[in-house]
Structure formats: structure tokens, C-alpha cells
Amino acid sequence: MNQNQYKIWVMGLHELDSMQLKDISSRINLLTKSSTKIHDGKSNFGARVLQSICDVMRKHNVETPSVATLKKSAAYASARAKFDDLQIFFDKISKSRIIQDAILNEAVQLLYFDLVNWQGVAISSHTLLNQVHRIPATLNRHFPGYAISGTLTKIVERK
């Protein structure tokens, strides 16, 4: 709408009855509320972490809920704050999402084995989700200096 049309429209508002004004008001309220969610990448990375956890659990024949069910869990809600730091860590390793996902799968699997050895009990997908902040340390423990030097991407590319 150009400026002249807008002025004509505003000048005609006083001729409307209360029902028409109420209708316009409700339409303006609907239009000003953003109906589309702005994606900042964090939820996307969280979904990638969940998918990796589910894949690793299934690979080792451990019962796990679906990604959608896991996303509704309290463990996911508490882990969401950890995804920012994880994404920064993975962005420093590689800009390629495919390579990041391959490294993430390897890291989740290593974390799973570490937790099994450390706790000596069955590990659930919720346990892994609660411990995702340990992924950088796990990678650095199993591959010391590889993430910083860029060598970790070469190892994953060869698999």
C-alpha cells in the first residue's frame, strides 16, 4: 500500500461503525502476531543430536523412543541450553553438516561407551541427553588434539 492509499484509508475510519472497527482491530492483531517461527538453528542442531542419540542406541540394540517423543521429554528441555555450546564446538571443527553429523554420531557412541564403563549400569537415551555437554571432552579424550588441528574431519571422512 502506498502512502496516498494509506492516508485515504485512515481518513475513512471515522465513517465505520463499532462492529466494523472491531473487525479491523482483530484483523490487525492477527496480522501483527508472527505466525511463523524464526529458526535460529539451535532447534535444528538439537534435533540432529536427538537423531544421533537414537541412531546410536538402536545400533547397540538398546530400546529408545522416537526422536519426536524424546523431543517432548524433560531431559530434552534441560539439555536445550547445552546445544548452543555444542553447535559452536562443531562449527569450529567443520562447516559441513554431513561431517558434523558423522563426528556427532562417533562422539555420541564414544560417550555411550564411556558412560557404560563409568557407571556400570544400563544407559538410556535420557541419560545420554543429560550428558551431551560431555561430548567435546569425550572427543578430546579419545582423539587428543584432533578436533583443534582439523585431523578429526579426516578420520571421519575415511569411514
C-alpha atoms as an extended CHARMM CRD file, in Angstrom:
* protein
*
       159  EXT
         1         1  MET       CA              0.0000000000        0.0000000000        0.0000000000  PROA      1               0.0000000000
         2         2  ASN       CA              1.4460000000        3.3580000000       -0.9440000000  PROA      2               0.0000000000
         3         3  GLN       CA              1.3230000000        6.4520000000        1.2590000000  PROA      3               0.0000000000
         4         4  ASN       CA             -1.6940000000        8.0600000000       -0.5130000000  PROA      4               0.0000000000
         5         5  GLN       CA             -3.8100000000        4.9200000000       -0.2260000000  PROA      5               0.0000000000
         6         6  TYR       CA             -2.9250000000        4.6760000000        3.4400000000  PROA      6               0.0000000000
         7         7  LYS       CA             -3.9950000000        8.3000000000        4.1060000000  PROA      7               0.0000000000
         8         8  ILE       CA             -7.3310000000        7.7730000000        2.3120000000  PROA      8               0.0000000000
         9         9  TRP       CA             -7.9280000000        4.5760000000        4.2920000000  PROA      9               0.0000000000
        10        10  VAL       CA             -7.1250000000        6.2200000000        7.6500000000  PROA      10              0.0000000000
        11        11  MET       CA             -9.3690000000        9.2440000000        6.8730000000  PROA      11              0.0000000000
        12        12  GLY       CA            -12.2630000000        6.8610000000        6.1860000000  PROA      12              0.0000000000
        13        13  LEU       CA            -12.0060000000        5.0980000000        9.5540000000  PROA      13              0.0000000000
        14        14  HSD       CA            -14.2970000000        7.5990000000       11.2840000000  PROA      14              0.0000000000
        15        15  GLU       CA            -17.1660000000        6.5180000000        8.9960000000  PROA      15              0.0000000000
        16        16  LEU       CA            -17.0710000000        2.9210000000       10.2300000000  PROA      16              0.0000000000
        17        17  ASP       CA            -19.4580000000        1.6400000000       12.8880000000  PROA      17              0.0000000000
        18        18  SER       CA            -18.2510000000       -0.1030000000       16.0650000000  PROA      18              0.0000000000
        19        19  MET       CA            -18.6510000000       -3.6070000000       14.6100000000  PROA      19              0.0000000000
        20        20  GLN       CA            -16.5170000000       -2.7440000000       11.5770000000  PROA      20              0.0000000000
        21        21  LEU       CA            -13.8770000000       -1.1030000000       13.7870000000  PROA      21              0.0000000000
        22        22  LYS       CA            -13.8060000000       -4.1810000000       15.9890000000  PROA      22              0.0000000000
        23        23  ASP       CA            -13.3520000000       -6.3730000000       12.9100000000  PROA      23              0.0000000000
        24        24  ILE       CA            -10.4640000000       -4.2390000000       11.6700000000  PROA      24              0.0000000000
        25        25  SER       CA             -8.8870000000       -4.2670000000       15.1260000000  PROA      25              0.0000000000
        26        26  SER       CA             -8.9890000000       -8.0500000000       15.3540000000  PROA      26              0.0000000000
        27        27  ARG       CA             -7.5770000000       -8.3750000000       11.8150000000  PROA      27              0.0000000000
        28        28  ILE       CA             -4.7040000000       -6.0440000000       12.6630000000  PROA      28              0.0000000000
        29        29  ASN       CA             -3.9830000000       -8.0400000000       15.8310000000  PROA      29              0.0000000000
        30        30  LEU       CA             -3.8690000000      -11.2700000000       13.8300000000  PROA      30              0.0000000000
        31        31  LEU       CA             -1.5740000000       -9.7580000000       11.2330000000  PROA      31              0.0000000000
        32        32  THR       CA              0.8500000000       -8.2700000000       13.7470000000  PROA      32              0.0000000000
        33        33  LYS       CA              1.3340000000      -11.5350000000       15.6130000000  PROA      33              0.0000000000
        34        34  SER       CA              4.0820000000      -13.5200000000       13.9520000000  PROA      34              0.0000000000
        35        35  SER       CA              2.6700000000      -16.8550000000       12.9190000000  PROA      35              0.0000000000
        36        36  THR       CA              5.9510000000      -18.1420000000       11.5800000000  PROA      36              0.0000000000
        37        37  LYS       CA              8.6200000000      -19.3280000000       13.9290000000  PROA      37              0.0000000000
        38        38  ILE       CA             12.0410000000      -17.8350000000       13.3910000000  PROA      38              0.0000000000
        39        39  HSD       CA             14.5900000000      -20.6100000000       13.1530000000  PROA      39              0.0000000000
        40        40  ASP       CA             17.9460000000      -19.7860000000       14.6640000000  PROA      40              0.0000000000
        41        41  GLY       CA             19.5000000000      -23.1890000000       14.0420000000  PROA      41              0.0000000000
        42        42  LYS       CA             19.5090000000      -24.2140000000       17.7060000000  PROA      42              0.0000000000
        43        43  SER       CA             16.4070000000      -26.3790000000       17.4610000000  PROA      43              0.0000000000
        44        44  ASN       CA             17.7830000000      -27.8380000000       14.2470000000  PROA      44              0.0000000000
        45        45  PHE       CA             21.0340000000      -28.8160000000       15.9700000000  PROA      45              0.0000000000
        46        46  GLY       CA             19.0550000000      -30.2270000000       18.8900000000  PROA      46              0.0000000000
        47        47  ALA       CA             17.1130000000      -32.4260000000       16.5010000000  PROA      47              0.0000000000
        48        48  ARG       CA             20.3980000000      -33.6270000000       14.9930000000  PROA      48              0.0000000000
        49        49  VAL       CA             21.6780000000      -34.5300000000       18.4650000000  PROA      49              0.0000000000
        50        50  LEU       CA             18.4510000000      -36.4160000000       19.2150000000  PROA      50              0.0000000000
        51        51  GLN       CA             18.6780000000      -38.2860000000       15.9160000000  PROA      51              0.0000000000
        52        52  SER       CA             22.2680000000      -39.2430000000       16.6630000000  PROA      52              0.0000000000
        53        53  ILE       CA             21.3490000000      -40.4870000000       20.1440000000  PROA      53              0.0000000000
        54        54  CYS       CA             18.5030000000      -42.5980000000       18.7560000000  PROA      54              0.0000000000
        55        55  ASP       CA             20.7240000000      -43.9950000000       15.9890000000  PROA      55              0.0000000000
        56        56  VAL       CA             23.4770000000      -44.9990000000       18.4300000000  PROA      56              0.0000000000
        57        57  MET       CA             21.0080000000      -46.5850000000       20.8380000000  PROA      57              0.0000000000
        58        58  ARG       CA             19.3740000000      -48.6120000000       18.0690000000  PROA      58              0.0000000000
        59        59  LYS       CA             22.7890000000      -49.6350000000       16.7080000000  PROA      59              0.0000000000
        60        60  HSD       CA             23.5680000000      -51.1990000000       20.0860000000  PROA      60              0.0000000000
        61        61  ASN       CA             20.1110000000      -52.7830000000       20.3760000000  PROA      61              0.0000000000
        62        62  VAL       CA             19.0790000000      -50.5300000000       23.2440000000  PROA      62              0.0000000000
        63        63  GLU       CA             15.4410000000      -49.5420000000       23.4030000000  PROA      63              0.0000000000
        64        64  THR       CA             14.9350000000      -45.8590000000       22.6940000000  PROA      64              0.0000000000
        65        65  PRO       CA             11.9390000000      -43.6540000000       21.9930000000  PROA      65              0.0000000000
        66        66  SER       CA             11.4930000000      -41.8930000000       18.6820000000  PROA      66              0.0000000000
        67        67  VAL       CA             13.0830000000      -38.5010000000       18.0900000000  PROA      67              0.0000000000
        68        68  ALA       CA              9.6610000000      -36.8440000000       18.3690000000  PROA      68              0.0000000000
        69        69  THR       CA              8.9530000000      -38.4910000000       21.7150000000  PROA      69              0.0000000000
        70        70  LEU       CA             12.4140000000      -37.7090000000       23.0300000000  PROA      70              0.0000000000
        71        71  LYS       CA             11.9520000000      -34.0810000000       21.9980000000  PROA      71              0.0000000000
        72        72  LYS       CA              8.9380000000      -33.8450000000       24.3340000000  PROA      72              0.0000000000
        73        73  SER       CA             10.8630000000      -35.1930000000       27.3180000000  PROA      73              0.0000000000
        74        74  ALA       CA             12.0930000000      -33.2870000000       30.3590000000  PROA      74              0.0000000000
        75        75  ALA       CA             15.6320000000      -34.4160000000       29.5150000000  PROA      75              0.0000000000
        76        76  TYR       CA             15.4200000000      -32.5610000000       26.1920000000  PROA      76              0.0000000000
        77        77  ALA       CA             14.0820000000      -29.4350000000       27.8770000000  PROA      77              0.0000000000
        78        78  SER       CA             17.0280000000      -29.3690000000       30.2680000000  PROA      78              0.0000000000
        79        79  ALA       CA             19.5460000000      -30.1580000000       27.5040000000  PROA      79              0.0000000000
        80        80  ARG       CA             18.4140000000      -27.3470000000       25.1850000000  PROA      80              0.0000000000
        81        81  ALA       CA             20.7040000000      -24.8400000000       26.8940000000  PROA      81              0.0000000000
        82        82  LYS       CA             23.6890000000      -27.0890000000       26.1270000000  PROA      82              0.0000000000
        83        83  PHE       CA             23.0780000000      -27.1420000000       22.3690000000  PROA      83              0.0000000000
        84        84  ASP       CA             24.4640000000      -23.6280000000       21.7950000000  PROA      84              0.0000000000
        85        85  ASP       CA             27.8960000000      -24.5640000000       23.1030000000  PROA      85              0.0000000000
        86        86  LEU       CA             27.8390000000      -27.8730000000       21.2470000000  PROA      86              0.0000000000
        87        87  GLN       CA             26.9610000000      -26.1970000000       17.9900000000  PROA      87              0.0000000000
        88        88  ILE       CA             29.7930000000      -23.6860000000       18.4220000000  PROA      88              0.0000000000
        89        89  PHE       CA             32.1760000000      -26.5750000000       19.0900000000  PROA      89              0.0000000000
        90        90  PHE       CA             31.0640000000      -28.4400000000       15.9570000000  PROA      90              0.0000000000
        91        91  ASP       CA             31.1210000000      -25.2910000000       13.8080000000  PROA      91              0.0000000000
        92        92  LYS       CA             34.7890000000      -24.8510000000       14.7260000000  PROA      92              0.0000000000
        93        93  ILE       CA             35.5290000000      -28.4000000000       13.5910000000  PROA      93              0.0000000000
        94        94  SER       CA             33.7690000000      -28.1810000000       10.2220000000  PROA      94              0.0000000000
        95        95  LYS       CA             31.1910000000      -26.0940000000        8.4110000000  PROA      95              0.0000000000
        96        96  SER       CA             29.8850000000      -29.1750000000        6.6060000000  PROA      96              0.0000000000
        97        97  ARG       CA             26.7530000000      -30.5300000000        8.2060000000  PROA      97              0.0000000000
        98        98  ILE       CA             27.4600000000      -34.0240000000        6.8880000000  PROA      98              0.0000000000
        99        99  ILE       CA             30.8860000000      -34.1060000000        8.5230000000  PROA      99              0.0000000000
       100       100  GLN       CA             29.4700000000      -32.6120000000       11.7240000000  PROA      100             0.0000000000
       101       101  ASP       CA             26.8120000000      -35.3260000000       11.8480000000  PROA      101             0.0000000000
       102       102  ALA       CA             29.3880000000      -38.0700000000       11.2860000000  PROA      102             0.0000000000
       103       103  ILE       CA             31.5460000000      -36.6950000000       14.0950000000  PROA      103             0.0000000000
       104       104  LEU       CA             28.4630000000      -36.2580000000       16.2830000000  PROA      104             0.0000000000
       105       105  ASN       CA             27.4890000000      -39.9110000000       15.7550000000  PROA      105             0.0000000000
       106       106  GLU       CA             31.0000000000      -41.0330000000       16.6450000000  PROA      106             0.0000000000
       107       107  ALA       CA             31.0250000000      -38.7610000000       19.7010000000  PROA      107             0.0000000000
       108       108  VAL       CA             27.6490000000      -39.9990000000       20.9620000000  PROA      108             0.0000000000
       109       109  GLN       CA             28.8120000000      -43.5820000000       20.5460000000  PROA      109             0.0000000000
       110       110  LEU       CA             32.0320000000      -42.8610000000       22.4790000000  PROA      110             0.0000000000
       111       111  LEU       CA             30.0140000000      -41.0940000000       25.1760000000  PROA      111             0.0000000000
       112       112  TYR       CA             27.6970000000      -44.1000000000       25.3820000000  PROA      112             0.0000000000
       113       113  PHE       CA             30.6470000000      -46.4720000000       25.8930000000  PROA      113             0.0000000000
       114       114  ASP       CA             32.2530000000      -44.1300000000       28.4330000000  PROA      114             0.0000000000
       115       115  LEU       CA             29.0330000000      -43.9270000000       30.4530000000  PROA      115             0.0000000000
       116       116  VAL       CA             28.5510000000      -47.7070000000       30.3770000000  PROA      116             0.0000000000
       117       117  ASN       CA             32.1150000000      -48.2290000000       31.6250000000  PROA      117             0.0000000000
       118       118  TRP       CA             31.9260000000      -45.4020000000       34.1250000000  PROA      118             0.0000000000
       119       119  GLN       CA             28.5360000000      -46.1420000000       35.6600000000  PROA      119             0.0000000000
       120       120  GLY       CA             28.3230000000      -49.8540000000       35.0490000000  PROA      120             0.0000000000
       121       121  VAL       CA             24.5640000000      -49.6440000000       34.5380000000  PROA      121             0.0000000000
       122       122  ALA       CA             22.2840000000      -49.5990000000       31.5350000000  PROA      122             0.0000000000
       123       123  ILE       CA             22.3440000000      -46.2410000000       29.7880000000  PROA      123             0.0000000000
       124       124  SER       CA             19.1480000000      -44.7560000000       28.3890000000  PROA      124             0.0000000000
       125       125  SER       CA             18.6660000000      -42.1080000000       25.7360000000  PROA      125             0.0000000000
       126       126  HSD       CA             17.6700000000      -39.7240000000       28.5360000000  PROA      126             0.0000000000
       127       127  THR       CA             20.9800000000      -40.3550000000       30.2830000000  PROA      127             0.0000000000
       128       128  LEU       CA             22.8540000000      -39.5960000000       27.0660000000  PROA      128             0.0000000000
       129       129  LEU       CA             20.7900000000      -36.4720000000       26.5400000000  PROA      129             0.0000000000
       130       130  ASN       CA             21.5800000000      -35.2930000000       30.0680000000  PROA      130             0.0000000000
       131       131  GLN       CA             25.2870000000      -35.8040000000       29.3840000000  PROA      131             0.0000000000
       132       132  VAL       CA             25.5990000000      -34.1760000000       25.9210000000  PROA      132             0.0000000000
       133       133  HSD       CA             27.7120000000      -31.4070000000       27.4180000000  PROA      133             0.0000000000
       134       134  ARG       CA             30.4560000000      -34.0450000000       27.8030000000  PROA      134             0.0000000000
       135       135  ILE       CA             30.7480000000      -34.6090000000       24.0390000000  PROA      135             0.0000000000
       136       136  PRO       CA             33.6660000000      -32.1890000000       23.4600000000  PROA      136             0.0000000000
       137       137  ALA       CA             35.5760000000      -33.6640000000       26.4030000000  PROA      137             0.0000000000
       138       138  THR       CA             34.8410000000      -37.1930000000       25.1890000000  PROA      138             0.0000000000
       139       139  LEU       CA             36.1470000000      -36.4060000000       21.7140000000  PROA      139             0.0000000000
       140       140  ASN       CA             39.2310000000      -34.7340000000       23.1480000000  PROA      140             0.0000000000
       141       141  ARG       CA             39.8850000000      -37.7060000000       25.4280000000  PROA      141             0.0000000000
       142       142  HSD       CA             39.6310000000      -40.2810000000       22.6510000000  PROA      142             0.0000000000
       143       143  PHE       CA             41.2320000000      -38.1000000000       19.9600000000  PROA      143             0.0000000000
       144       144  PRO       CA             43.5070000000      -35.6560000000       21.8130000000  PROA      144             0.0000000000
       145       145  GLY       CA             44.1190000000      -32.5260000000       19.7570000000  PROA      145             0.0000000000
       146       146  TYR       CA             42.3960000000      -33.8730000000       16.6460000000  PROA      146             0.0000000000
       147       147  ALA       CA             39.4020000000      -31.5080000000       16.7940000000  PROA      147             0.0000000000
       148       148  ILE       CA             41.5440000000      -28.3800000000       17.0780000000  PROA      148             0.0000000000
       149       149  SER       CA             44.0400000000      -29.4510000000       14.4100000000  PROA      149             0.0000000000
       150       150  GLY       CA             41.3610000000      -30.4660000000       11.8820000000  PROA      150             0.0000000000
       151       151  THR       CA             42.5230000000      -34.0800000000       11.7920000000  PROA      151             0.0000000000
       152       152  LEU       CA             39.2270000000      -35.3270000000       13.2200000000  PROA      152             0.0000000000
       153       153  THR       CA             37.4440000000      -34.4500000000        9.9760000000  PROA      153             0.0000000000
       154       154  LYS       CA             39.9400000000      -36.5770000000        8.0190000000  PROA      154             0.0000000000
       155       155  ILE       CA             39.2810000000      -39.6080000000       10.2140000000  PROA      155             0.0000000000
       156       156  VAL       CA             35.5240000000      -39.3270000000        9.8480000000  PROA      156             0.0000000000
       157       157  GLU       CA             35.7440000000      -38.7780000000        6.0760000000  PROA      157             0.0000000000
       158       158  ARG       CA             37.5860000000      -42.0860000000        5.6750000000  PROA      158             0.0000000000
       159       159  LYS       CA             34.9480000000      -44.1690000000        7.4650000000  PROA      159             0.0000000000
